[in-house]
Amino acid sequence: LFVVILMLAFKYTEDHCYYISAWSKATGIKSDIIHKVEVAVLNILDHNLFVSQERFESF
């Protein structure tokens, strides 16, 4: 799960991102698993990765 969250954060903040295959090679996790978890996390978050300044500061 951590890898997918890191990957999503990277995709959200960077213009050029690594392919899932690169994340797979770097972590040893199969690409299809990474993809399935990525889709599940995005669905849970309603595809909204934005964190407001107020919410960020509350942590």
N, CA, C and O atoms as a Tripos MOL2 file, in Angstrom:
@<TRIPOS>MOLECULE
protein
  236   235    59     0     0
PROTEIN
NO_CHARGES

@<TRIPOS>ATOM
      1 N           0.8330   -1.1970    0.0000 N.3       1 LEU1
      2 CA          0.0000    0.0000    0.0000 C.3       1 LEU1
      3 C           0.8760    1.2600    0.0000 C.2       1 LEU1
      4 O           0.5840    2.2300   -0.6990 O.2       1 LEU1
      5 N           1.9530    1.2300    0.7930 N.am      2 PHE2
      6 CA          2.8320    2.3990    0.8630 C.3       2 PHE2
      7 C           3.3930    2.7520   -0.5100 C.2       2 PHE2
      8 O           3.4540    3.9230   -0.8830 O.2       2 PHE2
      9 N           3.7970    1.7410   -1.2490 N.am      3 VAL3
     10 CA          4.3700    1.9690   -2.5840 C.3       3 VAL3
     11 C           3.3610    2.6720   -3.4850 C.2       3 VAL3
     12 O           3.7190    3.5980   -4.2120 O.2       3 VAL3
     13 N           2.1170    2.2430   -3.4420 N.am      4 VAL4
     14 CA          1.0830    2.8470   -4.2920 C.3       4 VAL4
     15 C           0.8040    4.2830   -3.8590 C.2       4 VAL4
     16 O           0.6360    5.1580   -4.7090 O.2       4 VAL4
     17 N           0.7540    4.5370   -2.5720 N.am      5 ILE5
     18 CA          0.5380    5.9040   -2.0840 C.3       5 ILE5
     19 C           1.6970    6.7940   -2.5200 C.2       5 ILE5
     20 O           1.4850    7.9250   -2.9570 O.2       5 ILE5
     21 N           2.9120    6.2890   -2.4020 N.am      6 LEU6
     22 CA          4.0880    7.0340   -2.8490 C.3       6 LEU6
     23 C           4.0160    7.2970   -4.3520 C.2       6 LEU6
     24 O           4.3070    8.4040   -4.8060 O.2       6 LEU6
     25 N           3.6340    6.2940   -5.1110 N.am      7 MET7
     26 CA          3.5110    6.4160   -6.5580 C.3       7 MET7
     27 C           2.4570    7.4680   -6.9250 C.2       7 MET7
     28 O           2.6900    8.2960   -7.8070 O.2       7 MET7
     29 N           1.3120    7.4390   -6.2600 N.am      8 LEU8
     30 CA          0.2560    8.4150   -6.5380 C.3       8 LEU8
     31 C           0.7010    9.8350   -6.1800 C.2       8 LEU8
     32 O           0.4120   10.7800   -6.9140 O.2       8 LEU8
     33 N           1.3940    9.9820   -5.0710 N.am      9 ALA9
     34 CA          1.9000   11.2990   -4.6790 C.3       9 ALA9
     35 C           2.8820   11.8140   -5.7250 C.2       9 ALA9
     36 O           2.8650   12.9940   -6.0760 O.2       9 ALA9
     37 N           3.7300   10.9310   -6.2140 N.am     10 PHE10
     38 CA          4.6960   11.3070   -7.2440 C.3      10 PHE10
     39 C           3.9770   11.7060   -8.5300 C.2      10 PHE10
     40 O           4.3250   12.7090   -9.1520 O.2      10 PHE10
     41 N           2.9820   10.9260   -8.9250 N.am     11 LYS11
     42 CA          2.2160   11.2450  -10.1340 C.3      11 LYS11
     43 C           1.4920   12.5860   -9.9930 C.2      11 LYS11
     44 O           1.3890   13.3440  -10.9570 O.2      11 LYS11
     45 N           0.9960   12.8730   -8.7990 N.am     12 TYR12
     46 CA          0.2250   14.0960   -8.5590 C.3      12 TYR12
     47 C           1.1080   15.3410   -8.6340 C.2      12 TYR12
     48 O           0.6680   16.3940   -9.0960 O.2      12 TYR12
     49 N           2.3560   15.2130   -8.1780 N.am     13 THR13
     50 CA          3.2110   16.3910   -8.0690 C.3      13 THR13
     51 C           4.1980   16.5720   -9.2090 C.2      13 THR13
     52 O           4.7410   17.6640   -9.3750 O.2      13 THR13
     53 N           4.4430   15.5500   -9.9890 N.am     14 GLU14
     54 CA          5.4540   15.6200  -11.0430 C.3      14 GLU14
     55 C           4.8220   15.5680  -12.4280 C.2      14 GLU14
     56 O           3.7860   14.9350  -12.6290 O.2      14 GLU14
     57 N           5.4560   16.2360  -13.3680 N.am     15 ASP15
     58 CA          4.9730   16.2190  -14.7520 C.3      15 ASP15
     59 C           5.3390   14.9220  -15.4690 C.2      15 ASP15
     60 O           4.5690   14.4240  -16.2900 O.2      15 ASP15
     61 N           6.4920   14.3860  -15.1630 N.am     16 HIS16
     62 CA          6.9590   13.1490  -15.7940 C.3      16 HIS16
     63 C           7.0430   12.0660  -14.7310 C.2      16 HIS16
     64 O           7.7220   12.2310  -13.7180 O.2      16 HIS16
     65 N           6.3600   10.9690  -14.9630 N.am     17 CYS17
     66 CA          6.2760    9.9050  -13.9620 C.3      17 CYS17
     67 C           6.8410    8.6020  -14.4960 C.2      17 CYS17
     68 O           6.9390    8.3880  -15.7040 O.2      17 CYS17
     69 N           7.2080    7.7470  -13.5680 N.am     18 TYR18
     70 CA          7.6640    6.4110  -13.9260 C.3      18 TYR18
     71 C           6.4580    5.5390  -14.2620 C.2      18 TYR18
     72 O           5.3780    5.7040  -13.6950 O.2      18 TYR18
     73 N           6.6630    4.6150  -15.1880 N.am     19 TYR19
     74 CA          5.6200    3.6440  -15.5110 C.3      19 TYR19
     75 C           5.4670    2.6610  -14.3550 C.2      19 TYR19
     76 O           6.3760    2.4980  -13.5410 O.2      19 TYR19
     77 N           4.3160    2.0130  -14.2920 N.am     20 ILE20
     78 CA          4.0840    0.9970  -13.2670 C.3      20 ILE20
     79 C           5.1460   -0.0920  -13.3500 C.2      20 ILE20
     80 O           5.5450   -0.6440  -12.3240 O.2      20 ILE20
     81 N           5.6060   -0.4060  -14.5530 N.am     21 SER21
     82 CA          6.6380   -1.4390  -14.7110 C.3      21 SER21
     83 C           7.9290   -1.0490  -13.9890 C.2      21 SER21
     84 O           8.6270   -1.9170  -13.4640 O.2      21 SER21
     85 N           8.2520    0.2340  -13.9560 N.am     22 ALA22
     86 CA          9.4450    0.6910  -13.2350 C.3      22 ALA22
     87 C           9.2570    0.5390  -11.7290 C.2      22 ALA22
     88 O          10.1700    0.1120  -11.0220 O.2      22 ALA22
     89 N           8.0650    0.8900  -11.2410 N.am     23 TRP23
     90 CA          7.7690    0.7050   -9.8160 C.3      23 TRP23
     91 C           7.8150   -0.7810   -9.4660 C.2      23 TRP23
     92 O           8.2970   -1.1620   -8.4000 O.2      23 TRP23
     93 N           7.3180   -1.6000  -10.3610 N.am     24 SER24
     94 CA          7.3210   -3.0420  -10.1560 C.3      24 SER24
     95 C           8.7440   -3.5740  -10.0520 C.2      24 SER24
     96 O           9.0650   -4.3580   -9.1580 O.2      24 SER24
     97 N           9.5740   -3.1460  -10.9590 N.am     25 LYS25
     98 CA         10.9720   -3.5970  -10.9600 C.3      25 LYS25
     99 C          11.7000   -3.1240   -9.7000 C.2      25 LYS25
    100 O          12.4840   -3.8720   -9.1160 O.2      25 LYS25
    101 N          11.4420   -1.8900   -9.2840 N.am     26 ALA26
    102 CA         12.1170   -1.3230   -8.1130 C.3      26 ALA26
    103 C          11.6710   -1.9680   -6.8050 C.2      26 ALA26
    104 O          12.4480   -2.0500   -5.8540 O.2      26 ALA26
    105 N          10.4170   -2.4270   -6.7560 N.am     27 THR27
    106 CA          9.8710   -2.9500   -5.4960 C.3      27 THR27
    107 C           9.7260   -4.4620   -5.4530 C.2      27 THR27
    108 O           9.6170   -5.0480   -4.3760 O.2      27 THR27
    109 N           9.7250   -5.0920   -6.6160 N.am     28 GLY28
    110 CA          9.4980   -6.5350   -6.6570 C.3      28 GLY28
    111 C           8.0310   -6.9160   -6.5650 C.2      28 GLY28
    112 O           7.7020   -8.0930   -6.4140 O.2      28 GLY28
    113 N           7.1490   -5.9330   -6.6550 N.am     29 ILE29
    114 CA          5.7050   -6.1800   -6.6220 C.3      29 ILE29
    115 C           5.2140   -6.2600   -8.0640 C.2      29 ILE29
    116 O           5.5830   -5.4310   -8.8950 O.2      29 ILE29
    117 N           4.3940   -7.2450   -8.3560 N.am     30 LYS30
    118 CA          3.9030   -7.4270   -9.7250 C.3      30 LYS30
    119 C           3.1040   -6.2060  -10.1840 C.2      30 LYS30
    120 O           2.3680   -5.5950   -9.4100 O.2      30 LYS30
    121 N           3.2690   -5.8720  -11.4540 N.am     31 SER31
    122 CA          2.5950   -4.7010  -12.0350 C.3      31 SER31
    123 C           1.0830   -4.7570  -11.8880 C.2      31 SER31
    124 O           0.4460   -3.7450  -11.5960 O.2      31 SER31
    125 N           0.5100   -5.9350  -12.0870 N.am     32 ASP32
    126 CA         -0.9530   -6.0310  -11.9980 C.3      32 ASP32
    127 C          -1.4510   -5.7750  -10.5820 C.2      32 ASP32
    128 O          -2.5410   -5.2340  -10.3960 O.2      32 ASP32
    129 N          -0.6690   -6.1550   -9.5930 N.am     33 ILE33
    130 CA         -1.0410   -5.8900   -8.1920 C.3      33 ILE33
    131 C          -0.9730   -4.3860   -7.9190 C.2      33 ILE33
    132 O          -1.8820   -3.8140   -7.3180 O.2      33 ILE33
    133 N           0.1050   -3.7590   -8.3620 N.am     34 ILE34
    134 CA          0.2390   -2.3130   -8.1750 C.3      34 ILE34
    135 C          -0.9350   -1.5920   -8.8280 C.2      34 ILE34
    136 O          -1.5220   -0.6880   -8.2330 O.2      34 ILE34
    137 N          -1.2710   -1.9860  -10.0280 N.am     35 HIS35
    138 CA         -2.3800   -1.3470  -10.7460 C.3      35 HIS35
    139 C          -3.7070   -1.5350  -10.0100 C.2      35 HIS35
    140 O          -4.4760   -0.5840   -9.8690 O.2      35 HIS35
    141 N          -3.9770   -2.7420   -9.5460 N.am     36 LYS36
    142 CA         -5.2350   -3.0070   -8.8350 C.3      36 LYS36
    143 C          -5.3330   -2.1810   -7.5550 C.2      36 LYS36
    144 O          -6.3910   -1.6330   -7.2450 O.2      36 LYS36
    145 N          -4.2370   -2.0940   -6.8190 N.am     37 VAL37
    146 CA         -4.2440   -1.3100   -5.5780 C.3      37 VAL37
    147 C          -4.3740    0.1770   -5.9020 C.2      37 VAL37
    148 O          -5.0740    0.9040   -5.1970 O.2      37 VAL37
    149 N          -3.7110    0.6310   -6.9580 N.am     38 GLU38
    150 CA         -3.8230    2.0300   -7.3690 C.3      38 GLU38
    151 C          -5.2770    2.3890   -7.6790 C.2      38 GLU38
    152 O          -5.7760    3.4150   -7.2160 O.2      38 GLU38
    153 N          -5.9390    1.5700   -8.4400 N.am     39 VAL39
    154 CA         -7.3420    1.8160   -8.7910 C.3      39 VAL39
    155 C          -8.2110    1.8010   -7.5360 C.2      39 VAL39
    156 O          -9.0930    2.6460   -7.3820 O.2      39 VAL39
    157 N          -7.9690    0.8520   -6.6440 N.am     40 ALA40
    158 CA         -8.7560    0.7640   -5.4080 C.3      40 ALA40
    159 C          -8.5680    2.0120   -4.5510 C.2      40 ALA40
    160 O          -9.5410    2.5600   -4.0320 O.2      40 ALA40
    161 N          -7.3300    2.4620   -4.3990 N.am     41 VAL41
    162 CA         -7.0540    3.6580   -3.5940 C.3      41 VAL41
    163 C          -7.7160    4.8810   -4.2250 C.2      41 VAL41
    164 O          -8.3370    5.6820   -3.5250 O.2      41 VAL41
    165 N          -7.5880    5.0260   -5.5340 N.am     42 LEU42
    166 CA         -8.2230    6.1620   -6.2050 C.3      42 LEU42
    167 C          -9.7400    6.1360   -6.0420 C.2      42 LEU42
    168 O         -10.3610    7.1840   -5.8650 O.2      42 LEU42
    169 N         -10.3320    4.9670   -6.1000 N.am     43 ASN43
    170 CA        -11.7800    4.8620   -5.8940 C.3      43 ASN43
    171 C         -12.1650    5.2310   -4.4700 C.2      43 ASN43
    172 O         -13.1570    5.9280   -4.2580 O.2      43 ASN43
    173 N         -11.3920    4.7740   -3.4930 N.am     44 ILE44
    174 CA        -11.6590    5.1160   -2.0900 C.3      44 ILE44
    175 C         -11.5830    6.6270   -1.8870 C.2      44 ILE44
    176 O         -12.3870    7.2060   -1.1560 O.2      44 ILE44
    177 N         -10.6060    7.2590   -2.5420 N.am     45 LEU45
    178 CA        -10.4140    8.7050   -2.4080 C.3      45 LEU45
    179 C         -11.2770    9.5040   -3.3820 C.2      45 LEU45
    180 O         -11.1550   10.7250   -3.4720 O.2      45 LEU45
    181 N         -12.1380    8.8120   -4.1020 N.am     46 ASP46
    182 CA        -12.9970    9.4470   -5.1050 C.3      46 ASP46
    183 C         -12.1550   10.2360   -6.1190 C.2      46 ASP46
    184 O         -12.5610   11.2960   -6.5950 O.2      46 ASP46
    185 N         -10.9900    9.7000   -6.4300 N.am     47 HIS47
    186 CA        -10.0520   10.2910   -7.3990 C.3      47 HIS47
    187 C          -9.6300   11.7050   -7.0130 C.2      47 HIS47
    188 O          -9.2410   12.4860   -7.8810 O.2      47 HIS47
    189 N          -9.6990   12.0420   -5.7540 N.am     48 ASN48
    190 CA         -9.3290   13.3720   -5.2780 C.3      48 ASN48
    191 C          -8.0870   13.2630   -4.4040 C.2      48 ASN48
    192 O          -8.1650   12.8260   -3.2560 O.2      48 ASN48
    193 N          -6.9460   13.6610   -4.9470 N.am     49 LEU49
    194 CA         -5.6930   13.5790   -4.2020 C.3      49 LEU49
    195 C          -5.3190   14.9050   -3.5480 C.2      49 LEU49
    196 O          -4.3150   14.9850   -2.8390 O.2      49 LEU49
    197 N          -6.1090   15.9370   -3.7770 N.am     50 PHE50
    198 CA         -5.8120   17.2560   -3.2330 C.3      50 PHE50
    199 C          -5.9780   17.2640   -1.7160 C.2      50 PHE50
    200 O          -6.9430   16.7210   -1.1790 O.2      50 PHE50
    201 N          -5.0190   17.8900   -1.0380 N.am     51 VAL51
    202 CA         -5.0900   18.0920    0.4110 C.3      51 VAL51
    203 C          -4.9830   19.5930    0.6400 C.2      51 VAL51
    204 O          -3.9880   20.2170    0.2680 O.2      51 VAL51
    205 N          -6.0020   20.1640    1.2490 N.am     52 SER52
    206 CA         -5.9950   21.6110    1.4910 C.3      52 SER52
    207 C          -4.9230   21.9660    2.5170 C.2      52 SER52
    208 O          -4.4800   21.1220    3.2960 O.2      52 SER52
    209 N          -4.5220   23.2290    2.4980 N.am     53 GLN53
    210 CA         -3.5240   23.7140    3.4560 C.3      53 GLN53
    211 C          -4.0310   23.5290    4.8850 C.2      53 GLN53
    212 O          -3.2790   23.1280    5.7730 O.2      53 GLN53
    213 N          -5.2990   23.8220    5.0930 N.am     54 GLU54
    214 CA         -5.9090   23.6890    6.4200 C.3      54 GLU54
    215 C          -5.8490   22.2440    6.9150 C.2      54 GLU54
    216 O          -5.4880   21.9860    8.0630 O.2      54 GLU54
    217 N          -6.2000   21.3210    6.0510 N.am     55 ARG55
    218 CA         -6.1750   19.9050    6.4360 C.3      55 ARG55
    219 C          -4.7450   19.4380    6.6860 C.2      55 ARG55
    220 O          -4.4840   18.6980    7.6340 O.2      55 ARG55
    221 N          -3.8320   19.8690    5.8420 N.am     56 PHE56
    222 CA         -2.4290   19.5080    6.0030 C.3      56 PHE56
    223 C          -1.9010   19.9900    7.3450 C.2      56 PHE56
    224 O          -1.2160   19.2490    8.0500 O.2      56 PHE56
    225 N          -2.2150   21.2210    7.6970 N.am     57 GLU57
    226 CA         -1.7410   21.7940    8.9560 C.3      57 GLU57
    227 C          -2.3880   21.1490   10.1710 C.2      57 GLU57
    228 O          -1.8300   21.2100   11.2660 O.2      57 GLU57
    229 N          -3.5480   20.5340   10.0010 N.am     58 SER58
    230 CA         -4.2120   19.8790   11.1320 C.3      58 SER58
    231 C          -3.4830   18.6060   11.5650 C.2      58 SER58
    232 O          -3.7130   18.0940   12.6600 O.2      58 SER58
    233 N          -2.6110   18.1050   10.7060 N.am     59 PHE59
    234 CA         -1.8150   16.9360   11.0750 C.3      59 PHE59
    235 C          -0.5880   17.3990   11.7660 C.2      59 PHE59
    236 O           0.2380   16.5810   12.1710 O.2      59 PHE59
@<TRIPOS>BOND
     1     1     2 1
     2     2     3 1
     3     3     4 2
     4     3     5 am
     5     5     6 1
     6     6     7 1
     7     7     8 2
     8     7     9 am
     9     9    10 1
    10    10    11 1
    11    11    12 2
    12    11    13 am
    13    13    14 1
    14    14    15 1
    15    15    16 2
    16    15    17 am
    17    17    18 1
    18    18    19 1
    19    19    20 2
    20    19    21 am
    21    21    22 1
    22    22    23 1
    23    23    24 2
    24    23    25 am
    25    25    26 1
    26    26    27 1
    27    27    28 2
    28    27    29 am
    29    29    30 1
    30    30    31 1
    31    31    32 2
    32    31    33 am
    33    33    34 1
    34    34    35 1
    35    35    36 2
    36    35    37 am
    37    37    38 1
    38    38    39 1
    39    39    40 2
    40    39    41 am
    41    41    42 1
    42    42    43 1
    43    43    44 2
    44    43    45 am
    45    45    46 1
    46    46    47 1
    47    47    48 2
    48    47    49 am
    49    49    50 1
    50    50    51 1
    51    51    52 2
    52    51    53 am
    53    53    54 1
    54    54    55 1
    55    55    56 2
    56    55    57 am
    57    57    58 1
    58    58    59 1
    59    59    60 2
    60    59    61 am
    61    61    62 1
    62    62    63 1
    63    63    64 2
    64    63    65 am
    65    65    66 1
    66    66    67 1
    67    67    68 2
    68    67    69 am
    69    69    70 1
    70    70    71 1
    71    71    72 2
    72    71    73 am
    73    73    74 1
    74    74    75 1
    75    75    76 2
    76    75    77 am
    77    77    78 1
    78    78    79 1
    79    79    80 2
    80    79    81 am
    81    81    82 1
    82    82    83 1
    83    83    84 2
    84    83    85 am
    85    85    86 1
    86    86    87 1
    87    87    88 2
    88    87    89 am
    89    89    90 1
    90    90    91 1
    91    91    92 2
    92    91    93 am
    93    93    94 1
    94    94    95 1
    95    95    96 2
    96    95    97 am
    97    97    98 1
    98    98    99 1
    99    99   100 2
   100    99   101 am
   101   101   102 1
   102   102   103 1
   103   103   104 2
   104   103   105 am
   105   105   106 1
   106   106   107 1
   107   107   108 2
   108   107   109 am
   109   109   110 1
   110   110   111 1
   111   111   112 2
   112   111   113 am
   113   113   114 1
   114   114   115 1
   115   115   116 2
   116   115   117 am
   117   117   118 1
   118   118   119 1
   119   119   120 2
   120   119   121 am
   121   121   122 1
   122   122   123 1
   123   123   124 2
   124   123   125 am
   125   125   126 1
   126   126   127 1
   127   127   128 2
   128   127   129 am
   129   129   130 1
   130   130   131 1
   131   131   132 2
   132   131   133 am
   133   133   134 1
   134   134   135 1
   135   135   136 2
   136   135   137 am
   137   137   138 1
   138   138   139 1
   139   139   140 2
   140   139   141 am
   141   141   142 1
   142   142   143 1
   143   143   144 2
   144   143   145 am
   145   145   146 1
   146   146   147 1
   147   147   148 2
   148   147   149 am
   149   149   150 1
   150   150   151 1
   151   151   152 2
   152   151   153 am
   153   153   154 1
   154   154   155 1
   155   155   156 2
   156   155   157 am
   157   157   158 1
   158   158   159 1
   159   159   160 2
   160   159   161 am
   161   161   162 1
   162   162   163 1
   163   163   164 2
   164   163   165 am
   165   165   166 1
   166   166   167 1
   167   167   168 2
   168   167   169 am
   169   169   170 1
   170   170   171 1
   171   171   172 2
   172   171   173 am
   173   173   174 1
   174   174   175 1
   175   175   176 2
   176   175   177 am
   177   177   178 1
   178   178   179 1
   179   179   180 2
   180   179   181 am
   181   181   182 1
   182   182   183 1
   183   183   184 2
   184   183   185 am
   185   185   186 1
   186   186   187 1
   187   187   188 2
   188   187   189 am
   189   189   190 1
   190   190   191 1
   191   191   192 2
   192   191   193 am
   193   193   194 1
   194   194   195 1
   195   195   196 2
   196   195   197 am
   197   197   198 1
   198   198   199 1
   199   199   200 2
   200   199   201 am
   201   201   202 1
   202   202   203 1
   203   203   204 2
   204   203   205 am
   205   205   206 1
   206   206   207 1
   207   207   208 2
   208   207   209 am
   209   209   210 1
   210   210   211 1
   211   211   212 2
   212   211   213 am
   213   213   214 1
   214   214   215 1
   215   215   216 2
   216   215   217 am
   217   217   218 1
   218   218   219 1
   219   219   220 2
   220   219   221 am
   221   221   222 1
   222   222   223 1
   223   223   224 2
   224   223   225 am
   225   225   226 1
   226   226   227 1
   227   227   228 2
   228   227   229 am
   229   229   230 1
   230   230   231 1
   231   231   232 2
   232   231   233 am
   233   233   234 1
   234   234   235 1
   235   235   236 2
@<TRIPOS>SUBSTRUCTURE
     1 LEU1         2 RESIDUE 1 A LEU
     2 PHE2         6 RESIDUE 1 A PHE
     3 VAL3        10 RESIDUE 1 A VAL
     4 VAL4        14 RESIDUE 1 A VAL
     5 ILE5        18 RESIDUE 1 A ILE
     6 LEU6        22 RESIDUE 1 A LEU
     7 MET7        26 RESIDUE 1 A MET
     8 LEU8        30 RESIDUE 1 A LEU
     9 ALA9        34 RESIDUE 1 A ALA
    10 PHE10       38 RESIDUE 1 A PHE
    11 LYS11       42 RESIDUE 1 A LYS
    12 TYR12       46 RESIDUE 1 A TYR
    13 THR13       50 RESIDUE 1 A THR
    14 GLU14       54 RESIDUE 1 A GLU
    15 ASP15       58 RESIDUE 1 A ASP
    16 HIS16       62 RESIDUE 1 A HIS
    17 CYS17       66 RESIDUE 1 A CYS
    18 TYR18       70 RESIDUE 1 A TYR
    19 TYR19       74 RESIDUE 1 A TYR
    20 ILE20       78 RESIDUE 1 A ILE
    21 SER21       82 RESIDUE 1 A SER
    22 ALA22       86 RESIDUE 1 A ALA
    23 TRP23       90 RESIDUE 1 A TRP
    24 SER24       94 RESIDUE 1 A SER
    25 LYS25       98 RESIDUE 1 A LYS
    26 ALA26      102 RESIDUE 1 A ALA
    27 THR27      106 RESIDUE 1 A THR
    28 GLY28      110 RESIDUE 1 A GLY
    29 ILE29      114 RESIDUE 1 A ILE
    30 LYS30      118 RESIDUE 1 A LYS
    31 SER31      122 RESIDUE 1 A SER
    32 ASP32      126 RESIDUE 1 A ASP
    33 ILE33      130 RESIDUE 1 A ILE
    34 ILE34      134 RESIDUE 1 A ILE
    35 HIS35      138 RESIDUE 1 A HIS
    36 LYS36      142 RESIDUE 1 A LYS
    37 VAL37      146 RESIDUE 1 A VAL
    38 GLU38      150 RESIDUE 1 A GLU
    39 VAL39      154 RESIDUE 1 A VAL
    40 ALA40      158 RESIDUE 1 A ALA
    41 VAL41      162 RESIDUE 1 A VAL
    42 LEU42      166 RESIDUE 1 A LEU
    43 ASN43      170 RESIDUE 1 A ASN
    44 ILE44      174 RESIDUE 1 A ILE
    45 LEU45      178 RESIDUE 1 A LEU
    46 ASP46      182 RESIDUE 1 A ASP
    47 HIS47      186 RESIDUE 1 A HIS
    48 ASN48      190 RESIDUE 1 A ASN
    49 LEU49      194 RESIDUE 1 A LEU
    50 PHE50      198 RESIDUE 1 A PHE
    51 VAL51      202 RESIDUE 1 A VAL
    52 SER52      206 RESIDUE 1 A SER
    53 GLN53      210 RESIDUE 1 A GLN
    54 GLU54      214 RESIDUE 1 A GLU
    55 ARG55      218 RESIDUE 1 A ARG
    56 PHE56      222 RESIDUE 1 A PHE
    57 GLU57      226 RESIDUE 1 A GLU
    58 SER58      230 RESIDUE 1 A SER
    59 PHE59      234 RESIDUE 1 A PHE
